[in-house]
Amino acid sequence: MTLLSLSNVTAFYGPSQALFDVNLTVAEGEVVALMGRNGMGKSTTVKVICRMLQHRDGNVAFAGRDLRALPSHKVARAGVGLVPEGRRCFAQLSVEENLIASARRGEWDLARVSALFPRLGERRDQLAASLSGGEQQMLAIGRALMTNPRLLILDEATEGLAPVVRQEIWAAISRLKSETGLSILVIDKSLKELATVADRAVVLEKGRDVWSGDFANLTEDVRSRYLGV
Amino acid sequence: MPRETLLNVLLMTALLAFPLWAHLADEPFLITLTTRAVIFAIAGIGLNVALGFGGLVSLGHAAFFGLGGYVMGILAYHAQTYTPLMEVPFLIEGTKSMPVIWLVAIVLSALAALAIGALSLRTSGVYFIMITLAFAQMFYFFTLSWPTYGGEDGLSIYVRNSFPGLNTMDPIQFYGLCYGLLMLVLAFVWALSRAPFGLMLGAARQNEARVAAVGQMPYALYLTAFTISGAITGLAGALFADLNRFVSPTMFSWHTSGEIMIFVILGGVGRVFGPVAGAVLFLLLEHILGGLSPYWHIYLGAVLLGVVLFARGGLYGLLAGREVAHD
């Protein structure tokens, strides 16, 4: 069953068009990689899904519900959990407070998040501002999970992190996929790691979806032409 | 024990010990002075919920302080003159019962804060400051020209209202009542600041978009905080009117809003016990500097300037460190 669907979505920043008829779907339990070089519209697509940016044309639907009329906080309540680019935890709250403040009723609670990221359990009383970049990223993911989402959106979740920490985050994403069956839309540039979790991929180029299909079918031609690898 | 907790304990112990000493030393004026400090502290704690936790710079909290005061004044006035407050569509009589007056003051102030907040929170920054100020001034000018309840001259109540089992005319007993309410308000606000609502309110102050991304509506958080804030300040207004047995439009004036804000800034914005320290410090300065010169506000201004420039966390920030603790 399709959980998230974007069809022919266009979006603008003032007079500048950022998205041109973008199509994207994420099914229940599916992990979809949204790929493309910098400035190609990945984060804009996320903003449209989360209603931080109004799309002009096309449809955005989540669990069969048109998101156009919903404000940002209701999209989150509907089940879209966002891990924003740049982590952005609540700096002046402790780890535990960050998690408690975001909590909504469901399977995810403090104990389960701590089991996924033991480091968060160890640092529960520490202010978020004092965590390392990797720990802040874990906290941002934990915070999104505490909202008990049906779809988790990870926007550049491993960017700028040390290789060891990146591995830890990817391992957690793998566990999320295998153990919970959570739908995930993941934006990242690490093809190698994406290959271990993503079922499908959508590639954006200059605001247009230029390729979509099973991740395993991502050809060398697509990689070199649109992803620069 | 963290330094902030130690300060809290010291402050509350001093507020208990000093009036007891004044009672034993037969110094009722000092008890009344401390009672004023405690009541101002409650008003400051009210404003702190909006200003300190929610970042809502309201210059109109005199509206709720005055409303609480007038609730007390009007209800007591009708009780002492044996005239009904209202007969149509149903009979409402006055009362001299403090718990009833407090309840009405809290409910009416909360409703006023809800209405004022619903409109004011559509703006932000300097516009929010001006619109809250404008609402308070509306109340001020309304009471100024309301002859039924004394207009410009205000309204005197002959005997302080009653509380079961206490002689409220006895300064120390009335002080005990105010101190008990202060403790209750502190406990409530402390719990609120650590509840998911309080945490999210603080988070919304930092970044509204992030709060929306986890399913919370910043406007609803602010409005709830503003309503709670108004209710607490209204309670302080009712107590203040009972302390003086007098209400006047001055309670609604922008000076009052400014003074409540000074309690918060002096003590420490966003600290649960900050306004308590701020109110005590304010009255100490008023008492000491006021004895030195009739122009003591100039010195108060200098102190406030010093706090804003060099101790931005207020007295609590200076003594307990600038970072708000989460112990």
Contacts between the chains, C-beta under 8 A, distances in Angstrom:
chain1	res1	chain2	res2	distance
A	50	B	213	6.4
A	52	B	209	6.4
A	52	B	213	7.9
A	71	B	212	7.3
A	71	B	217	7.3
A	72	B	209	7.2
A	72	B	212	4.0
A	72	B	213	6.7
A	73	B	211	7.6
A	73	B	212	4.2
A	73	B	213	7.9
A	73	B	215	5.4
A	73	B	216	5.7
A	73	B	217	4.6
A	73	B	218	7.9
A	74	B	215	7.8
A	76	B	212	6.8
A	76	B	213	5.7
A	76	B	214	5.7
A	76	B	215	3.7
A	76	B	216	8.0
A	77	B	215	4.3
A	81	B	214	7.9
A	82	B	213	4.8
A	84	B	210	7.1
A	84	B	213	6.6
A	88	B	207	7.0
A	88	B	210	5.5
A	90	B	199	7.7
A	90	B	202	7.5
A	90	B	203	4.2
A	90	B	206	6.1
A	90	B	207	7.7
A	90	B	210	7.0
A	91	B	206	6.7
A	92	B	202	6.6
A	92	B	206	6.6
A	92	B	324	6.7
A	93	B	199	5.8
A	93	B	202	6.8
A	93	B	203	6.4
A	93	B	326	7.2
A	94	B	326	4.9
A	97	B	194	7.9
A	97	B	199	4.9
A	97	B	326	6.4
A	100	B	196	5.6
A	100	B	199	6.6
A	101	B	196	5.0
A	101	B	199	3.7
A	101	B	200	4.8
A	101	B	203	6.1
A	101	B	214	7.7
A	102	B	200	8.0
A	102	B	214	4.1
A	102	B	215	7.7
A	103	B	196	6.6
A	104	B	215	6.2
A	125	B	326	7.3
A	127	B	323	7.8
A	127	B	326	7.1
A	143	B	214	6.4
A	144	B	214	7.3
A	146	B	214	7.8
A	147	B	214	5.3
A	147	B	215	5.5
